[in-house]
Amino acid sequence: MATKAKKITKEVLIAAYMDYVLEHETVPKSIYNFCKLIKIKEEDFYLFYGSLESLKKGIWEQIFTSTLSLMKKNKDYENFSNKDKMLTFFYTFFETLTLNRSYVLFTLKHSGGTMKNLEEVKGLRKHIKGFSKDLIEDGNVDKNFKITKHNPQLFSEGAWLQFLFLLKFWTNDDSAGFEKTDMAIEKSVNTIFDVFDNTPLDNILDFGKFLYKETFA
């Protein structure tokens, strides 16, 4: 009886790649080597990704996509305030990261402990900035005066720095259920929204510098 051919999808390749690096504690030396070990044709790999680097980027984009999908399953989500939407995003994102914690820690270890210059998260940076920028632009629609409107570009950059800060916190969190990370998310999101609502632009920039220092110190 003929063996049924393995159905190849992006999700199958991502799962196989993550299993590979965790089992071997190293990245595959080549696409050929990777495909041979997981018993697929090399040409099937190229149907979805042009390189191992693009697959690694795809892992972070899948985590982001899964986060949005889970958030929007909550029928009340669209009625949340911008602050509650941001809280929901970070809570859900880090819950999803926790499901893949071993892989994330492996990636951070092999990038020197920081994602500041990690090529594979550039797509994730774009997505997080886009998500937060959309929140601010939606909030600005209801503001009648330009002086009361928030700067979407500045806020989105702050949201990315906030993510890096929380990621660093999460990697070092040894509390049960990562409850300290949940507290850090709540406090940091509340702080950022309070800052943007009540603080002059110069102080916002100072706060951004503080987050940067805390993230990369």
N, C-alpha and C positions, 0 to 999 in steps of 0.2 A: 504494500500500500504506500502510495507516495506521501511524503511528508508535506504538510501544508506550509506554504511559504509564509514567512514572517511579514506581517503588515508593517510597513515603515511609515512613521509619522514624525513630526517634530517632537512630540511628547515622548515617543519611544527613544529617539536619539538622545534627547536631553537626559532622560532617566538612565540610559546606558552610560552616557558620559559621566554623570555624577557617580554612579556605582563604580565605574572604572577608577576614577581618581581617588575615591575613598578606599577601595580595596588595594590599589597599588601604591597609594600615597605619592603619586606623581601624575603628571599629565601625559597623554599619549604622545609618542614620538612623531607620529604621522597619522594622516587619515587612513592610509593603507593599513597600518598596524592596528588602529582602532577598529576599523571595519572587519578585519580578519578575526579579531578577538571576540567581537559580538556577533560574528557569523552573518554579515550582510555584504552585499555587493557594494564596491566603492561608488559605482555610478548611482546607487540608490541614495547614498549620503548627499551627493551633489544635487539631488532633486530639491533639497531643503536648505542646504548651507554650502557656501563656497569655500569655507575654511573652518578650522577648529576655533579660530578667534570669533567668527560670526556665530558659531554655536554657543560659545560662552556668553556672548552678548544676548543671545536668545534666551538663556536661562534667566537672566535678570528681567528681561522683558516679559517672560512668562509669569514670573512672580508678581510683577506689576499688574498684568492683565488679570491674573487670578484674584488679586486684591480688589480690583474694581468690580469684578463679577460678583464676589462675595458681598461687597458693600451694597451693591444695587439689588441684591435679593431681599434686602430689608425694604418693605413697602413704604416705610415712613422716611426713607433716606432723603428723597427730594425735598421734603419739608423741613429738613434740618437747617439750622443756622450755619453760616460759613465755618464758624469755629467748631461746631459739632461735626461737620463734614470732615474737617481736617483731623480732628481727634479720631473719628472713625477710620479714616485712611491710615493713620499711623498705627492704631491698635491692630487693625486687620493686617497691615503689611508686616508688622513684627510677629504676629501670630503665624503668618505664612513663612516668614524667615525661620521661625523656630522649628517648623516641620523639616527644614533643610539646614539646620544649624551646623551640622558637621561639615557640609560642603562649604558654607559661608566662611567658617573658621579656617578651613583649608585654604580658601581663596585669599583671605586676609593674610594668613601666614606667609603665603608665597608672593604677596605684594608688599612685604615689609611692614604689615600691620595697618596700612592705611589705604583707603580707596581714592585718595586725592587725585592721583594721576593714573588710576587703573583704567586702561583702554576699554575694557569690557563693560564698564558701567556708564559709558557716555550716553548710551541710549536711555538708560534708567534716569540719568540726570535730566535729560530732555523731557521725559514723561512726568517726573515729579514737578519740575518747574512749570510744565504746561498745565498740570492739574491745579496747582496753587494759583497760577496766573488766572485761570478761568474762574476760580472762586472769587478773586478780588474784582475782576471785571464784572462779574454778575452783581457783586455788592455795590459797585460804583453806579450801576444803572439807576438805582433808587436815590442817589445823592444829587441834589439840585445844584450845589455849588462846587466849583472845581477845587477849592481849597479843602473841602471835606473828603475829596476822593483820595483813595490810596494808590500808590504807584505799583502797578502789577509786576513790573520787571524787578523792582527792588524787593518786593515781597516774595517773589518766586525764588530769587537768589537766596534770600533768608531761609526759605523752606528747605532748600537743598542743603545749606549749611546745618540747619536743624536736623535733617535726616542723618548727616554724617556724625553729628554730635551724639544722636540717639543710638546710632549703630555702634559707635565706640563704647557707649555706656552698656549696651546690650551684650556685646562680646565679653565684657568683664563682669556681667551680672551673674552671681551664683545664688540668688534668692529663689525660693520655691516658686515655680510657675512664672519666674521672671517678673514677680510683682513689683520689684523696684523699677524695672523698665517702664511698666504701666504708669507708675507714679511720675517718672521722669517725663513721659509723654504728656501727661495731663498738665504738669507744671510748666513745661516748656511751651506748649501750645497756648495755654492761658496767658503766659507772659508775653509771647509774641503778639497775640491779638490785643492785649492791653497796651503794649508798646506802640503798635500801629494806630491805636485809637486815641492815645493820649500823649504821645511823645513827639517832640520836634524831630525833623529829618536828621539833624546832626547826631542826636542821641540814638536814632535807629541805626545809623551807620556804625556808631560805637558798639551797639549791641551785636551787630553783625561781626565786627572785629573780635568781640569777646567769644562768640560762638566758634569763629575760625580758630582762635587761639586754643580754646578748650578741645576742639576736635583734633587738631594736629600737633598739640604740645607733646 
